[in-house]
Amino acid sequence: MVLPKRVGLLVTCLVDLIRPSVGFAAVRLLEEAGCTVDVPSQTCCGQPAFNAGDRSTARRIAEQVIVAFEPFDYVVVPSGSCAGQVRLHYPELFQGDPAWQPRADAVAAKTFELTQFLVDVCGVDAVAARCDATVTYHDSCSSLRELGVRDQPRALLARVDGLTLAESVDTDVCCGFGGTFCVKYPEISDRMVGKKAAAVTASGAGMLLAADLGCLINIAGKLLRDGAPVEVRHVAEVLAGDLDTPPLGAPSPSSREKATP
């Protein structure tokens, strides 16, 4: 008897606070892949502190994450940047620590970005979803460069009924978000996201997808300011068939009701 994979879902701060539908979509996809899913009590992965050079704070946060996710067979994250933080940078944080390095290494080794896990670990080659739209896909820096995730989301999207993928130019170029980068260097960030938004619009796609919510929020904001009629969604929502949740940047149904005189 083959037991189901026990997955701990690292929800991420942005999903929890801004786009909970991504978390629910991830659970649905994982359960459809035959996994049992739990969402342990958790906090930030520590990436903002780590990127700011505050290693002591990043380490304290990482210790909490390690303890929370040690019991699971796998750690799955609907974000390339957070998955990259755990998989690549936790071992760096605890290097040489005889008490914590083995634990950090063990958690890092079983941590995967969502589409990476579905394709490479679970062998998923079909999804029960339909999306009658032409979409384009943005490869986030962390997913692509840290984790090598490129083909996995595209392989899954190819199984969505009614969906057509239109690749934009420079799909692998940074959108300019970069966490605190967009705060420290707003003018540079705006030029970068402007080029990204223009490429998305030029692709002719009516929908932009990606696996990192930070990138999606950044690009959605620029598209909205430019008046571009492009919906922005997390790839997990489309793969799970959740098109009822309004796209990023669109008012929620409750907001529209409140605005109606």
BELBEL-V577995 format. One record per residue. N is the residue number from 0. PHI is phi in whole degrees, 0 to 359 (NA if undefined). Layout:
BEGIN
N|PHI / N|PHI
END
This chain:
BEGIN
0|NA / 1|267 / 2|283 / 3|294 / 4|291 / 5|267 / 6|251 / 7|261 / 8|269 / 9|272 / 10|293 / 11|85 / 12|297 / 13|295 / 14|297 / 15|298 / 16|270 / 17|243 / 18|219 / 19|302 / 20|302 / 21|294 / 22|296 / 23|294 / 24|296 / 25|297 / 26|300 / 27|299 / 28|296 / 29|293 / 30|293 / 31|295 / 32|275 / 33|92 / 34|267 / 35|263 / 36|238 / 37|231 / 38|241 / 39|292 / 40|302 / 41|210 / 42|228 / 43|301 / 44|285 / 45|95 / 46|300 / 47|303 / 48|294 / 49|299 / 50|292 / 51|275 / 52|89 / 53|271 / 54|294 / 55|295 / 56|293 / 57|302 / 58|291 / 59|298 / 60|293 / 61|299 / 62|300 / 63|295 / 64|295 / 65|301 / 66|299 / 67|292 / 68|252 / 69|302 / 70|290 / 71|265 / 72|290 / 73|218 / 74|245 / 75|241 / 76|228 / 77|278 / 78|196 / 79|293 / 80|291 / 81|289 / 82|297 / 83|295 / 84|300 / 85|290 / 86|289 / 87|257 / 88|261 / 89|298 / 90|301 / 91|293 / 92|298 / 93|251 / 94|301 / 95|86 / 96|270 / 97|295 / 98|276 / 99|255 / 100|299 / 101|299 / 102|288 / 103|295 / 104|298 / 105|294 / 106|292 / 107|300 / 108|294 / 109|253 / 110|259 / 111|220 / 112|292 / 113|305 / 114|293 / 115|298 / 116|294 / 117|299 / 118|277 / 119|279 / 120|259 / 121|271 / 122|69 / 123|293 / 124|230 / 125|205 / 126|226 / 127|267 / 128|217 / 129|226 / 130|210 / 131|277 / 132|202 / 133|264 / 134|239 / 135|235 / 136|238 / 137|257 / 138|272 / 139|290 / 140|301 / 141|293 / 142|301 / 143|284 / 144|273 / 145|273 / 146|249 / 147|72 / 148|269 / 149|218 / 150|285 / 151|299 / 152|296 / 153|291 / 154|296 / 155|289 / 156|296 / 157|295 / 158|265 / 159|277 / 160|298 / 161|83 / 162|268 / 163|240 / 164|263 / 165|244 / 166|290 / 167|270 / 168|287 / 169|54 / 170|297 / 171|264 / 172|269 / 173|304 / 174|273 / 175|96 / 176|286 / 177|59 / 178|63 / 179|285 / 180|302 / 181|291 / 182|273 / 183|286 / 184|231 / 185|298 / 186|293 / 187|294 / 188|301 / 189|294 / 190|294 / 191|294 / 192|290 / 193|296 / 194|294 / 195|295 / 196|297 / 197|296 / 198|293 / 199|298 / 200|296 / 201|294 / 202|292 / 203|82 / 204|286 / 205|265 / 206|212 / 207|251 / 208|236 / 209|198 / 210|251 / 211|238 / 212|294 / 213|300 / 214|299 / 215|297 / 216|296 / 217|297 / 218|290 / 219|299 / 220|297 / 221|291 / 222|299 / 223|294 / 224|295 / 225|278 / 226|74 / 227|281 / 228|277 / 229|240 / 230|285 / 231|234 / 232|218 / 233|284 / 234|302 / 235|298 / 236|296 / 237|291 / 238|296 / 239|271 / 240|79 / 241|266 / 242|248 / 243|280 / 244|293 / 245|303 / 246|297 / 247|302 / 248|90 / 249|271 / 250|293 / 251|287 / 252|305 / 253|295 / 254|293 / 255|295 / 256|295 / 257|294 / 258|280 / 259|283 / 260|289
END
